């Protein structure tokens, strides 16, 4: 699942992720992502989560997903995707339960490395 509120970023990320053979489902904000994941958690193998979004940001969405997973004994990899590139931003994402952190604009080699590190490809 790709969680991104910006339409242009959605299209760019979809194109990039399709190169890896992924089928993409979009969520326009964190609340939508939480609802989709909780409705059918086995449908997804990965969540790429923007941080700054309306309705519910990526940090809160990740927190809610991780609480749901604790109750249901699940775990999905979540990769933060954000324009915030300071070490404190990275640490904050990881402290909320994200598994990795990538900066915008997206570097395809770093994305591939993240997938390898998480055992996705």
C-alpha positions in Angstrom: 0.0 0.0 0.0 1.2 3.5 -0.9 0.0 6.1 1.5 0.6 9.5 -0.1 -1.7 12.6 -0.3 0.0 14.3 -3.3 -1.3 13.1 -6.7 1.9 13.7 -8.5 3.9 11.8 -5.9 1.4 9.0 -6.1 1.9 8.6 -9.8 5.7 8.8 -9.5 5.8 6.3 -6.7 3.4 3.9 -8.4 5.6 3.9 -11.5 8.7 3.2 -9.4 7.0 0.4 -7.4 5.6 -1.3 -10.5 9.2 -1.7 -11.7 9.7 -4.1 -8.7 6.6 -6.0 -9.7 4.3 -4.6 -7.0 0.6 -4.2 -7.4 -0.2 -0.9 -5.7 -3.2 0.2 -3.7 -3.4 3.8 -2.7 -4.4 5.5 0.4 -4.7 9.3 0.4 -4.0 9.8 4.2 -3.1 7.9 7.3 -6.7 7.3 8.4 -7.5 5.7 5.1 -4.4 3.5 5.4 -5.3 2.3 8.9 -8.9 1.5 7.8 -7.7 -0.4 4.7 -5.1 -2.4 6.6 -7.4 -3.3 9.5 -10.1 -4.4 7.1 -7.8 -6.9 5.3 -4.3 -7.0 6.8 -3.2 -10.1 4.8 -3.8 -8.2 1.5 -0.6 -6.2 1.9 3.1 -7.1 2.0 4.4 -3.6 2.5 3.3 -0.1 3.4 5.1 3.0 2.1 4.0 5.8 4.3 4.3 9.5 3.7 4.7 11.5 7.0 3.0 14.8 6.4 -0.6 14.3 5.4 -4.0 15.7 6.2 -6.6 13.9 8.3 -4.0 11.7 10.0 -0.2 11.9 9.5 2.0 8.9 8.9 3.4 8.7 12.4 -0.1 8.4 14.0 -1.2 5.9 11.3 1.9 3.8 12.0 1.2 3.9 15.7 -2.4 2.7 15.2 -1.3 0.0 12.8 1.3 -1.3 15.3 -1.3 -1.4 18.1 -3.7 -3.4 15.8 -0.8 -5.7 15.0 0.0 -6.4 18.6 -3.6 -7.4 19.3 -3.7 -9.7 16.2 -0.1 -11.0 16.2 0.8 -9.4 12.8 3.7 -7.4 11.5 4.0 -5.6 8.1 7.1 -3.6 7.0 6.4 0.1 7.0 8.8 2.4 5.2 8.6 6.2 5.9 8.9 8.4 2.8 9.4 12.1 3.7 11.0 15.3 2.7 12.2 15.7 6.3 15.8 14.5 6.2 17.3 15.3 9.6 18.5 12.5 11.8 15.9 13.5 14.4 13.2 12.9 11.8 14.6 9.5 11.0 14.8 8.5 14.7 11.2 9.8 15.3 9.9 7.6 12.4 11.7 4.5 13.7 10.5 5.2 17.3 6.9 5.1 16.0 7.5 1.6 14.6 8.5 2.3 11.1 11.1 -0.2 9.7 13.0 2.1 7.4 13.1 5.7 6.3 13.7 7.2 2.9 13.9 10.8 1.8 12.1 12.5 -1.0 12.9 12.7 -3.8 13.1 9.0 -3.9 16.4 7.3 -4.9 15.6 4.0 -6.6 18.8 2.3 -5.4 18.1 3.2 -1.8 14.5 1.9 -2.2 15.8 -1.3 -3.6 18.3 -1.6 -0.7 15.5 -1.0 1.8 13.5 -3.8 0.1 16.5 -6.1 0.3 17.1 -5.2 4.0 13.5 -5.9 4.9 13.4 -9.2 2.8 10.8 -7.9 0.5 12.7 -8.6 -2.8 
